[in-house]
Every structure is written in C-alpha cells, then in structure tokens.
Amino acid sequence: MLKSNIRSMESSKSIEMKCPHDKLEFLGDQKGEKGVNKYYKCLKCGNVLILSEEGTWYEVPATERQ
Ligand SMILES: [Zn+2]
C-alpha cells in the first residue's frame, strides 16, 4: 500500500517538474558516434543536458536518489 503511494507520487512529480534549464554550466564535450556532444549541467535541477552535433538536446535526469 505504502509503496504504491510513493510510486505514484514520484511519477507525478517527475511529470510536473519542468525546469527551464536557463542556468547551465558547461561540463565539457565528448566525441560520440556522430560527432561531438556537448555536456551541460543545469544548476537549478541538476539534470545533465547533452547537445548533439545535430543540434538535438538530450536530457538526463539527475541521479541523486539515495
Ligand atoms: Zn533544469
């Protein structure tokens, strides 16, 4: 009972969490399969944003759950 409660709270939280990611810290770039990917970290939510050479943004949620 408790577990399912926590789970539904978590999922709704992740949907509502929409950070504009307007405070980005440049982490560095890394050569990928299709060119250079640039890595940024959002200073507000801690998510990592990856900009591919094609100009596509990828978002990696922060993994700070303990
Ligand atoms: Zn953010």
N, CA, C, O and the ligand as a Tripos MOL2 file, in Angstrom:
@<TRIPOS>MOLECULE
protein
  265   263    67     0     0
PROTEIN
NO_CHARGES

@<TRIPOS>ATOM
      1 N           0.8350   -1.2120    0.0000 N.3       1 MET1
      2 CA          0.0000    0.0000    0.0000 C.3       1 MET1
      3 C           0.8670    1.2590    0.0000 C.2       1 MET1
      4 O           0.7110    2.1550   -0.8290 O.2       1 MET1
      5 N           1.7800    1.2860    0.9580 N.am      2 LEU2
      6 CA          2.6460    2.4620    1.0310 C.3       2 LEU2
      7 C           3.5100    2.6030   -0.2180 C.2       2 LEU2
      8 O           3.7110    3.6980   -0.7440 O.2       2 LEU2
      9 N           4.0050    1.4720   -0.6670 N.am      3 LYS3
     10 CA          4.9160    1.5180   -1.8110 C.3       3 LYS3
     11 C           4.2370    2.1000   -3.0480 C.2       3 LYS3
     12 O           4.8120    2.9280   -3.7540 O.2       3 LYS3
     13 N           3.0190    1.6600   -3.2970 N.am      4 SER4
     14 CA          2.3300    2.1680   -4.4860 C.3       4 SER4
     15 C           2.0440    3.6570   -4.3490 C.2       4 SER4
     16 O           2.0500    4.3930   -5.3350 O.2       4 SER4
     17 N           1.7960    4.0890   -3.1260 N.am      5 ASN5
     18 CA          1.5920    5.5190   -2.8960 C.3       5 ASN5
     19 C           2.8230    6.3320   -3.2780 C.2       5 ASN5
     20 O           2.7370    7.3390   -3.9800 O.2       5 ASN5
     21 N           3.9630    5.8630   -2.7950 N.am      6 ILE6
     22 CA          5.2130    6.5700   -3.0840 C.3       6 ILE6
     23 C           5.4770    6.5890   -4.5830 C.2       6 ILE6
     24 O           5.9180    7.5930   -5.1420 O.2       6 ILE6
     25 N           5.2010    5.4700   -5.2110 N.am      7 ARG7
     26 CA          5.4790    5.3720   -6.6280 C.3       7 ARG7
     27 C           4.6500    6.3960   -7.4240 C.2       7 ARG7
     28 O           5.1670    7.0790   -8.3080 O.2       7 ARG7
     29 N           3.3710    6.4860   -7.0930 N.am      8 SER8
     30 CA          2.5280    7.4060   -7.8600 C.3       8 SER8
     31 C           2.9410    8.8540   -7.5930 C.2       8 SER8
     32 O           2.8540    9.7110   -8.4730 O.2       8 SER8
     33 N           3.3920    9.1110   -6.3600 N.am      9 MET9
     34 CA          3.8560   10.4560   -6.0590 C.3       9 MET9
     35 C           5.0980   10.7940   -6.8790 C.2       9 MET9
     36 O           5.2410   11.9060   -7.3880 O.2       9 MET9
     37 N           5.9750    9.8350   -6.9950 N.am     10 GLU10
     38 CA          7.2080   10.0740   -7.7370 C.3      10 GLU10
     39 C           6.9240   10.3320   -9.2100 C.2      10 GLU10
     40 O           7.4950   11.2440   -9.8080 O.2      10 GLU10
     41 N           6.0530    9.5370   -9.7850 N.am     11 SER11
     42 CA          5.8070    9.6910  -11.2180 C.3      11 SER11
     43 C           5.1300   11.0170  -11.5200 C.2      11 SER11
     44 O           5.4440   11.6660  -12.5180 O.2      11 SER11
     45 N           4.1950   11.4230  -10.6550 N.am     12 SER12
     46 CA          3.5310   12.6950  -10.9180 C.3      12 SER12
     47 C           4.5080   13.8500  -10.7180 C.2      12 SER12
     48 O           4.4190   14.8850  -11.3780 O.2      12 SER12
     49 N           5.4440   13.6450   -9.7870 N.am     13 LYS13
     50 CA          6.4290   14.6930   -9.5320 C.3      13 LYS13
     51 C           7.3220   14.8920  -10.7570 C.2      13 LYS13
     52 O           7.6170   16.0230  -11.1410 O.2      13 LYS13
     53 N           7.7420   13.7970  -11.3600 N.am     14 SER14
     54 CA          8.6520   13.9240  -12.4840 C.3      14 SER14
     55 C           7.9570   14.5500  -13.6890 C.2      14 SER14
     56 O           8.6010   15.2000  -14.5130 O.2      14 SER14
     57 N           6.6590   14.3570  -13.7880 N.am     15 ILE15
     58 CA          5.9280   14.9610  -14.8990 C.3      15 ILE15
     59 C           5.7950   16.4650  -14.6850 C.2      15 ILE15
     60 O           5.9310   17.2560  -15.6190 O.2      15 ILE15
     61 N           5.5260   16.8420  -13.4390 N.am     16 GLU16
     62 CA          5.3180   18.2590  -13.1510 C.3      16 GLU16
     63 C           6.6210   19.0420  -13.1240 C.2      16 GLU16
     64 O           6.6230   20.2620  -13.2870 O.2      16 GLU16
     65 N           7.7200   18.3450  -12.9190 N.am     17 MET17
     66 CA          8.9930   19.0390  -12.8080 C.3      17 MET17
     67 C           9.4510   19.5240  -14.1770 C.2      17 MET17
     68 O          10.0440   18.7720  -14.9510 O.2      17 MET17
     69 N           9.1710   20.7730  -14.4610 N.am     18 LYS18
     70 CA          9.6090   21.3240  -15.7340 C.3      18 LYS18
     71 C          10.5040   22.5160  -15.4830 C.2      18 LYS18
     72 O          10.0490   23.6450  -15.2990 O.2      18 LYS18
     73 N          11.7650   22.2300  -15.4810 N.am     19 CYS19
     74 CA         12.7410   23.2760  -15.2540 C.3      19 CYS19
     75 C          13.1000   23.8980  -16.6030 C.2      19 CYS19
     76 O          13.3100   23.1810  -17.5810 O.2      19 CYS19
     77 N          13.1710   25.2150  -16.6570 N.am     20 PRO20
     78 CA         13.5150   25.8620  -17.9310 C.3      20 PRO20
     79 C          14.9770   25.6700  -18.3250 C.2      20 PRO20
     80 O          15.3750   25.9740  -19.4500 O.2      20 PRO20
     81 N          15.7590   25.1680  -17.3950 N.am     21 HIS21
     82 CA         17.1950   24.9410  -17.6400 C.3      21 HIS21
     83 C          17.8650   26.2030  -18.1750 C.2      21 HIS21
     84 O          18.5830   26.1590  -19.1740 O.2      21 HIS21
     85 N          17.6310   27.2970  -17.5200 N.am     22 ASP22
     86 CA         18.2230   28.5370  -18.0240 C.3      22 ASP22
     87 C          19.5570   28.8510  -17.3510 C.2      22 ASP22
     88 O          20.2270   29.8200  -17.7090 O.2      22 ASP22
     89 N          19.9340   28.0360  -16.3850 N.am     23 LYS23
     90 CA         21.2420   28.2440  -15.7440 C.3      23 LYS23
     91 C          22.0920   27.0080  -16.0070 C.2      23 LYS23
     92 O          22.0650   26.0450  -15.2410 O.2      23 LYS23
     93 N          22.8290   27.0500  -17.0750 N.am     24 LEU24
     94 CA         23.5970   25.8800  -17.4690 C.3      24 LEU24
     95 C          25.0860   26.0870  -17.2360 C.2      24 LEU24
     96 O          25.6470   27.1580  -17.4690 O.2      24 LEU24
     97 N          25.6900   25.0110  -16.7670 N.am     25 GLU25
     98 CA         27.1420   25.0210  -16.5970 C.3      25 GLU25
     99 C          27.7390   24.0710  -17.6230 C.2      25 GLU25
    100 O          27.3330   22.9120  -17.7170 O.2      25 GLU25
    101 N          28.6820   24.5530  -18.3750 N.am     26 PHE26
    102 CA         29.3030   23.7150  -19.4000 C.3      26 PHE26
    103 C          30.2630   22.7240  -18.7500 C.2      26 PHE26
    104 O          31.1990   23.1120  -18.0500 O.2      26 PHE26
    105 N          30.0180   21.4570  -18.9900 N.am     27 LEU27
    106 CA         30.8500   20.4260  -18.3580 C.3      27 LEU27
    107 C          32.0110   20.0240  -19.2590 C.2      27 LEU27
    108 O          33.0970   19.6910  -18.7850 O.2      27 LEU27
    109 N          31.7660   20.0590  -20.5470 N.am     28 GLY28
    110 CA         32.8000   19.6320  -21.4750 C.3      28 GLY28
    111 C          32.1750   18.9410  -22.6700 C.2      28 GLY28
    112 O          30.9610   18.7410  -22.7210 O.2      28 GLY28
    113 N          32.9970   18.5840  -23.6160 N.am     29 ASP29
    114 CA         32.4500   17.8700  -24.7600 C.3      29 ASP29
    115 C          33.1170   16.5050  -24.9030 C.2      29 ASP29
    116 O          34.2010   16.2510  -24.3780 O.2      29 ASP29
    117 N          32.4350   15.6580  -25.6210 N.am     30 GLN30
    118 CA         32.9080   14.2860  -25.7640 C.3      30 GLN30
    119 C          32.5780   13.8130  -27.1680 C.2      30 GLN30
    120 O          31.4690   14.0200  -27.6590 O.2      30 GLN30
    121 N          33.5280   13.1890  -27.7960 N.am     31 LYS31
    122 CA         33.3030   12.7130  -29.1520 C.3      31 LYS31
    123 C          32.4070   11.4840  -29.1270 C.2      31 LYS31
    124 O          32.7090   10.4870  -28.4710 O.2      31 LYS31
    125 N          31.3130   11.5740  -29.8430 N.am     32 GLY32
    126 CA         30.4000   10.4440  -29.9200 C.3      32 GLY32
    127 C          30.4650    9.7980  -31.2760 C.2      32 GLY32
    128 O          31.4080   10.0030  -32.0400 O.2      32 GLY32
    129 N          29.4370    9.0040  -31.5680 N.am     33 GLU33
    130 CA         29.4290    8.2830  -32.8400 C.3      33 GLU33
    131 C          29.2410    9.2260  -34.0220 C.2      33 GLU33
    132 O          29.8190    9.0300  -35.0910 O.2      33 GLU33
    133 N          28.4260   10.2490  -33.8080 N.am     34 LYS34
    134 CA         28.0830   11.1380  -34.9260 C.3      34 LYS34
    135 C          28.6490   12.5290  -34.7490 C.2      34 LYS34
    136 O          28.0960   13.4960  -35.2720 O.2      34 LYS34
    137 N          29.7370   12.6410  -34.0250 N.am     35 GLY35
    138 CA         30.3130   13.9520  -33.8280 C.3      35 GLY35
    139 C          30.5230   14.2500  -32.3680 C.2      35 GLY35
    140 O          30.5850   13.3500  -31.5290 O.2      35 GLY35
    141 N          30.6300   15.5220  -32.0810 N.am     36 VAL36
    142 CA         30.9440   15.9250  -30.7160 C.3      36 VAL36
    143 C          29.6700   16.2690  -29.9610 C.2      36 VAL36
    144 O          28.8490   17.0550  -30.4340 O.2      36 VAL36
    145 N          29.5170   15.6890  -28.8140 N.am     37 ASN37
    146 CA         28.4080   16.0250  -27.9290 C.3      37 ASN37
    147 C          28.9040   16.9870  -26.8570 C.2      37 ASN37
    148 O          29.9900   16.8270  -26.3000 O.2      37 ASN37
    149 N          28.0800   17.9850  -26.5890 N.am     38 LYS38
    150 CA         28.4420   18.9350  -25.5480 C.3      38 LYS38
    151 C          27.5770   18.7010  -24.3230 C.2      38 LYS38
    152 O          26.3580   18.5580  -24.4150 O.2      38 LYS38
    153 N          28.2290   18.6680  -23.1920 N.am     39 TYR39
    154 CA         27.5380   18.3490  -21.9500 C.3      39 TYR39
    155 C          27.3750   19.5920  -21.0900 C.2      39 TYR39
    156 O          28.3260   20.3340  -20.8410 O.2      39 TYR39
    157 N          26.1600   19.7920  -20.6520 N.am     40 TYR40
    158 CA         25.8660   20.8960  -19.7540 C.3      40 TYR40
    159 C          25.1520   20.3450  -18.5330 C.2      40 TYR40
    160 O          24.4830   19.3130  -18.5940 O.2      40 TYR40
    161 N          25.3050   21.0480  -17.4340 N.am     41 LYS41
    162 CA         24.5650   20.6820  -16.2410 C.3      41 LYS41
    163 C          23.7040   21.8620  -15.8150 C.2      41 LYS41
    164 O          24.1700   22.9990  -15.7390 O.2      41 LYS41
    165 N          22.4440   21.5700  -15.5410 N.am     42 CYS42
    166 CA         21.5410   22.6090  -15.0780 C.3      42 CYS42
    167 C          21.8200   22.8700  -13.5990 C.2      42 CYS42
    168 O          21.7970   21.9530  -12.7770 O.2      42 CYS42
    169 N          22.0810   24.1180  -13.2800 N.am     43 LEU43
    170 CA         22.4160   24.4610  -11.8970 C.3      43 LEU43
    171 C          21.1770   24.4940  -11.0090 C.2      43 LEU43
    172 O          21.2880   24.5140   -9.7840 O.2      43 LEU43
    173 N          20.0120   24.5000  -11.6200 N.am     44 LYS44
    174 CA         18.7840   24.5600  -10.8320 C.3      44 LYS44
    175 C          18.3120   23.1710  -10.4120 C.2      44 LYS44
    176 O          18.0510   22.9230   -9.2350 O.2      44 LYS44
    177 N          18.2060   22.2710  -11.3860 N.am     45 CYS45
    178 CA         17.6490   20.9600  -11.0640 C.3      45 CYS45
    179 C          18.7040   19.8640  -11.0720 C.2      45 CYS45
    180 O          18.4400   18.7540  -10.6090 O.2      45 CYS45
    181 N          19.8880   20.1520  -11.5860 N.am     46 GLY46
    182 CA         20.9540   19.1660  -11.5700 C.3      46 GLY46
    183 C          20.9250   18.2010  -12.7350 C.2      46 GLY46
    184 O          21.7810   17.3220  -12.8400 O.2      46 GLY46
    185 N          19.9510   18.3570  -13.6090 N.am     47 ASN47
    186 CA         19.8980   17.4860  -14.7780 C.3      47 ASN47
    187 C          21.0630   17.7910  -15.7170 C.2      47 ASN47
    188 O          21.5540   18.9170  -15.7880 O.2      47 ASN47
    189 N          21.4840   16.7630  -16.4270 N.am     48 VAL48
    190 CA         22.5380   16.9400  -17.4100 C.3      48 VAL48
    191 C          21.8930   17.0390  -18.7910 C.2      48 VAL48
    192 O          21.0640   16.2090  -19.1650 O.2      48 VAL48
    193 N          22.2830   18.0530  -19.5310 N.am     49 LEU49
    194 CA         21.7510   18.2550  -20.8750 C.3      49 LEU49
    195 C          22.8680   18.0300  -21.8770 C.2      49 LEU49
    196 O          23.9800   18.5360  -21.7250 O.2      49 LEU49
    197 N          22.5500   17.2700  -22.8900 N.am     50 ILE50
    198 CA         23.5400   16.9420  -23.9030 C.3      50 ILE50
    199 C          23.0860   17.5210  -25.2420 C.2      50 ILE50
    200 O          21.9790   17.2580  -25.7120 O.2      50 ILE50
    201 N          23.9630   18.3080  -25.8350 N.am     51 LEU51
    202 CA         23.6730   18.8650  -27.1500 C.3      51 LEU51
    203 C          24.4780   18.1050  -28.1880 C.2      51 LEU51
    204 O          25.7080   18.1360  -28.1900 O.2      51 LEU51
    205 N          23.7710   17.4350  -29.0540 N.am     52 SER52
    206 CA         24.4630   16.6450  -30.0670 C.3      52 SER52
    207 C          24.9080   17.5470  -31.2040 C.2      52 SER52
    208 O          24.4920   18.7010  -31.3040 O.2      52 SER52
    209 N          25.7480   17.0070  -32.0450 N.am     53 GLU53
    210 CA         26.2640   17.7770  -33.1770 C.3      53 GLU53
    211 C          25.1400   18.1940  -34.1160 C.2      53 GLU53
    212 O          25.2440   19.2040  -34.8130 O.2      53 GLU53
    213 N          24.0600   17.4070  -34.1280 N.am     54 GLU54
    214 CA         22.9240   17.7320  -34.9980 C.3      54 GLU54
    215 C          22.0690   18.8440  -34.4190 C.2      54 GLU54
    216 O          21.1460   19.3200  -35.0800 O.2      54 GLU54
    217 N          22.3570   19.2640  -33.2010 N.am     55 GLY55
    218 CA         21.5880   20.3320  -32.5820 C.3      55 GLY55
    219 C          20.4310   19.8120  -31.7530 C.2      55 GLY55
    220 O          19.5510   20.5780  -31.3630 O.2      55 GLY55
    221 N          20.4250   18.5190  -31.4820 N.am     56 THR56
    222 CA         19.3590   17.9390  -30.6730 C.3      56 THR56
    223 C          19.7630   17.9200  -29.2100 C.2      56 THR56
    224 O          20.8910   17.5700  -28.8620 O.2      56 THR56
    225 N          18.8180   18.3050  -28.3580 N.am     57 TRP57
    226 CA         19.0830   18.2890  -26.9220 C.3      57 TRP57
    227 C          18.5910   16.9840  -26.3150 C.2      57 TRP57
    228 O          17.4860   16.5270  -26.6050 O.2      57 TRP57
    229 N          19.3990   16.4110  -25.4960 N.am     58 TYR58
    230 CA         19.0020   15.2500  -24.7170 C.3      58 TYR58
    231 C          19.0670   15.6210  -23.2410 C.2      58 TYR58
    232 O          19.9470   16.3640  -22.8060 O.2      58 TYR58
    233 N          18.1290   15.0930  -22.4940 N.am     59 GLU59
    234 CA         18.0840   15.4240  -21.0730 C.3      59 GLU59
    235 C          18.2880   14.1670  -20.2480 C.2      59 GLU59
    236 O          17.5970   13.1660  -20.4370 O.2      59 GLU59
    237 N          19.2230   14.2260  -19.3500 N.am     60 VAL60
    238 CA         19.4870   13.1100  -18.4550 C.3      60 VAL60
    239 C          19.1140   13.5310  -17.0450 C.2      60 VAL60
    240 O          19.7710   14.3970  -16.4670 O.2      60 VAL60
    241 N          18.0810   12.9400  -16.4860 N.am     61 PRO61
    242 CA         17.6540   13.3350  -15.1380 C.3      61 PRO61
    243 C          18.7430   13.1030  -14.1030 C.2      61 PRO61
    244 O          19.5220   12.1550  -14.2000 O.2      61 PRO61
    245 N          18.7830   13.9700  -13.1280 N.am     62 ALA62
    246 CA         19.7680   13.8420  -12.0580 C.3      62 ALA62
    247 C          19.5440   12.5460  -11.3000 C.2      62 ALA62
    248 O          18.4100   12.1880  -10.9830 O.2      62 ALA62
    249 N          20.6240   11.8530  -11.0140 N.am     63 THR63
    250 CA         20.5140   10.5880  -10.2870 C.3      63 THR63
    251 C          21.0760   10.7770   -8.9020 C.2      63 THR63
    252 O          22.1420   10.2620   -8.5630 O.2      63 THR63
    253 N          20.3380   11.5250   -8.1080 N.am     64 GLU64
    254 CA         20.8330   11.8120   -6.7610 C.3      64 GLU64
    255 C          19.9280   11.1760   -5.7150 C.2      64 GLU64
    256 O          19.9050   11.5930   -4.5570 O.2      64 GLU64
    257 N          19.1890   10.1660   -6.1400 N.am     65 ARG65
    258 CA         18.3030    9.4910   -5.2040 C.3      65 ARG65
    259 C          19.0960    8.5330   -4.3290 C.2      65 ARG65
    260 O          19.9180    7.7680   -4.8340 O.2      65 ARG65
    261 N          18.8670    8.5670   -3.0710 N.am     66 GLN66
    262 CA         19.6410    7.6960   -2.1690 C.3      66 GLN66
    263 C          18.7320    6.8020   -1.3640 C.2      66 GLN66
    264 O          19.2090    6.0050   -0.5550 O.2      66 GLN66
    265 ZN         16.9510   22.3710  -15.0030 Zn       67 ZN67
@<TRIPOS>BOND
     1     1     2 1
     2     2     3 1
     3     3     4 2
     4     3     5 am
     5     5     6 1
     6     6     7 1
     7     7     8 2
     8     7     9 am
     9     9    10 1
    10    10    11 1
    11    11    12 2
    12    11    13 am
    13    13    14 1
    14    14    15 1
    15    15    16 2
    16    15    17 am
    17    17    18 1
    18    18    19 1
    19    19    20 2
    20    19    21 am
    21    21    22 1
    22    22    23 1
    23    23    24 2
    24    23    25 am
    25    25    26 1
    26    26    27 1
    27    27    28 2
    28    27    29 am
    29    29    30 1
    30    30    31 1
    31    31    32 2
    32    31    33 am
    33    33    34 1
    34    34    35 1
    35    35    36 2
    36    35    37 am
    37    37    38 1
    38    38    39 1
    39    39    40 2
    40    39    41 am
    41    41    42 1
    42    42    43 1
    43    43    44 2
    44    43    45 am
    45    45    46 1
    46    46    47 1
    47    47    48 2
    48    47    49 am
    49    49    50 1
    50    50    51 1
    51    51    52 2
    52    51    53 am
    53    53    54 1
    54    54    55 1
    55    55    56 2
    56    55    57 am
    57    57    58 1
    58    58    59 1
    59    59    60 2
    60    59    61 am
    61    61    62 1
    62    62    63 1
    63    63    64 2
    64    63    65 am
    65    65    66 1
    66    66    67 1
    67    67    68 2
    68    67    69 am
    69    69    70 1
    70    70    71 1
    71    71    72 2
    72    71    73 am
    73    73    74 1
    74    74    75 1
    75    75    76 2
    76    75    77 am
    77    77    78 1
    78    78    79 1
    79    79    80 2
    80    79    81 am
    81    81    82 1
    82    82    83 1
    83    83    84 2
    84    83    85 am
    85    85    86 1
    86    86    87 1
    87    87    88 2
    88    87    89 am
    89    89    90 1
    90    90    91 1
    91    91    92 2
    92    91    93 am
    93    93    94 1
    94    94    95 1
    95    95    96 2
    96    95    97 am
    97    97    98 1
    98    98    99 1
    99    99   100 2
   100    99   101 am
   101   101   102 1
   102   102   103 1
   103   103   104 2
   104   103   105 am
   105   105   106 1
   106   106   107 1
   107   107   108 2
   108   107   109 am
   109   109   110 1
   110   110   111 1
   111   111   112 2
   112   111   113 am
   113   113   114 1
   114   114   115 1
   115   115   116 2
   116   115   117 am
   117   117   118 1
   118   118   119 1
   119   119   120 2
   120   119   121 am
   121   121   122 1
   122   122   123 1
   123   123   124 2
   124   123   125 am
   125   125   126 1
   126   126   127 1
   127   127   128 2
   128   127   129 am
   129   129   130 1
   130   130   131 1
   131   131   132 2
   132   131   133 am
   133   133   134 1
   134   134   135 1
   135   135   136 2
   136   135   137 am
   137   137   138 1
   138   138   139 1
   139   139   140 2
   140   139   141 am
   141   141   142 1
   142   142   143 1
   143   143   144 2
   144   143   145 am
   145   145   146 1
   146   146   147 1
   147   147   148 2
   148   147   149 am
   149   149   150 1
   150   150   151 1
   151   151   152 2
   152   151   153 am
   153   153   154 1
   154   154   155 1
   155   155   156 2
   156   155   157 am
   157   157   158 1
   158   158   159 1
   159   159   160 2
   160   159   161 am
   161   161   162 1
   162   162   163 1
   163   163   164 2
   164   163   165 am
   165   165   166 1
   166   166   167 1
   167   167   168 2
   168   167   169 am
   169   169   170 1
   170   170   171 1
   171   171   172 2
   172   171   173 am
   173   173   174 1
   174   174   175 1
   175   175   176 2
   176   175   177 am
   177   177   178 1
   178   178   179 1
   179   179   180 2
   180   179   181 am
   181   181   182 1
   182   182   183 1
   183   183   184 2
   184   183   185 am
   185   185   186 1
   186   186   187 1
   187   187   188 2
   188   187   189 am
   189   189   190 1
   190   190   191 1
   191   191   192 2
   192   191   193 am
   193   193   194 1
   194   194   195 1
   195   195   196 2
   196   195   197 am
   197   197   198 1
   198   198   199 1
   199   199   200 2
   200   199   201 am
   201   201   202 1
   202   202   203 1
   203   203   204 2
   204   203   205 am
   205   205   206 1
   206   206   207 1
   207   207   208 2
   208   207   209 am
   209   209   210 1
   210   210   211 1
   211   211   212 2
   212   211   213 am
   213   213   214 1
   214   214   215 1
   215   215   216 2
   216   215   217 am
   217   217   218 1
   218   218   219 1
   219   219   220 2
   220   219   221 am
   221   221   222 1
   222   222   223 1
   223   223   224 2
   224   223   225 am
   225   225   226 1
   226   226   227 1
   227   227   228 2
   228   227   229 am
   229   229   230 1
   230   230   231 1
   231   231   232 2
   232   231   233 am
   233   233   234 1
   234   234   235 1
   235   235   236 2
   236   235   237 am
   237   237   238 1
   238   238   239 1
   239   239   240 2
   240   239   241 am
   241   241   242 1
   242   242   243 1
   243   243   244 2
   244   243   245 am
   245   245   246 1
   246   246   247 1
   247   247   248 2
   248   247   249 am
   249   249   250 1
   250   250   251 1
   251   251   252 2
   252   251   253 am
   253   253   254 1
   254   254   255 1
   255   255   256 2
   256   255   257 am
   257   257   258 1
   258   258   259 1
   259   259   260 2
   260   259   261 am
   261   261   262 1
   262   262   263 1
   263   263   264 2
@<TRIPOS>SUBSTRUCTURE
     1 MET1         2 RESIDUE 1 A MET
     2 LEU2         6 RESIDUE 1 A LEU
     3 LYS3        10 RESIDUE 1 A LYS
     4 SER4        14 RESIDUE 1 A SER
     5 ASN5        18 RESIDUE 1 A ASN
     6 ILE6        22 RESIDUE 1 A ILE
     7 ARG7        26 RESIDUE 1 A ARG
     8 SER8        30 RESIDUE 1 A SER
     9 MET9        34 RESIDUE 1 A MET
    10 GLU10       38 RESIDUE 1 A GLU
    11 SER11       42 RESIDUE 1 A SER
    12 SER12       46 RESIDUE 1 A SER
    13 LYS13       50 RESIDUE 1 A LYS
    14 SER14       54 RESIDUE 1 A SER
    15 ILE15       58 RESIDUE 1 A ILE
    16 GLU16       62 RESIDUE 1 A GLU
    17 MET17       66 RESIDUE 1 A MET
    18 LYS18       70 RESIDUE 1 A LYS
    19 CYS19       74 RESIDUE 1 A CYS
    20 PRO20       78 RESIDUE 1 A PRO
    21 HIS21       82 RESIDUE 1 A HIS
    22 ASP22       86 RESIDUE 1 A ASP
    23 LYS23       90 RESIDUE 1 A LYS
    24 LEU24       94 RESIDUE 1 A LEU
    25 GLU25       98 RESIDUE 1 A GLU
    26 PHE26      102 RESIDUE 1 A PHE
    27 LEU27      106 RESIDUE 1 A LEU
    28 GLY28      110 RESIDUE 1 A GLY
    29 ASP29      114 RESIDUE 1 A ASP
    30 GLN30      118 RESIDUE 1 A GLN
    31 LYS31      122 RESIDUE 1 A LYS
    32 GLY32      126 RESIDUE 1 A GLY
    33 GLU33      130 RESIDUE 1 A GLU
    34 LYS34      134 RESIDUE 1 A LYS
    35 GLY35      138 RESIDUE 1 A GLY
    36 VAL36      142 RESIDUE 1 A VAL
    37 ASN37      146 RESIDUE 1 A ASN
    38 LYS38      150 RESIDUE 1 A LYS
    39 TYR39      154 RESIDUE 1 A TYR
    40 TYR40      158 RESIDUE 1 A TYR
    41 LYS41      162 RESIDUE 1 A LYS
    42 CYS42      166 RESIDUE 1 A CYS
    43 LEU43      170 RESIDUE 1 A LEU
    44 LYS44      174 RESIDUE 1 A LYS
    45 CYS45      178 RESIDUE 1 A CYS
    46 GLY46      182 RESIDUE 1 A GLY
    47 ASN47      186 RESIDUE 1 A ASN
    48 VAL48      190 RESIDUE 1 A VAL
    49 LEU49      194 RESIDUE 1 A LEU
    50 ILE50      198 RESIDUE 1 A ILE
    51 LEU51      202 RESIDUE 1 A LEU
    52 SER52      206 RESIDUE 1 A SER
    53 GLU53      210 RESIDUE 1 A GLU
    54 GLU54      214 RESIDUE 1 A GLU
    55 GLY55      218 RESIDUE 1 A GLY
    56 THR56      222 RESIDUE 1 A THR
    57 TRP57      226 RESIDUE 1 A TRP
    58 TYR58      230 RESIDUE 1 A TYR
    59 GLU59      234 RESIDUE 1 A GLU
    60 VAL60      238 RESIDUE 1 A VAL
    61 PRO61      242 RESIDUE 1 A PRO
    62 ALA62      246 RESIDUE 1 A ALA
    63 THR63      250 RESIDUE 1 A THR
    64 GLU64      254 RESIDUE 1 A GLU
    65 ARG65      258 RESIDUE 1 A ARG
    66 GLN66      262 RESIDUE 1 A GLN
    67 ZN67       265 GROUP 0 **** ****
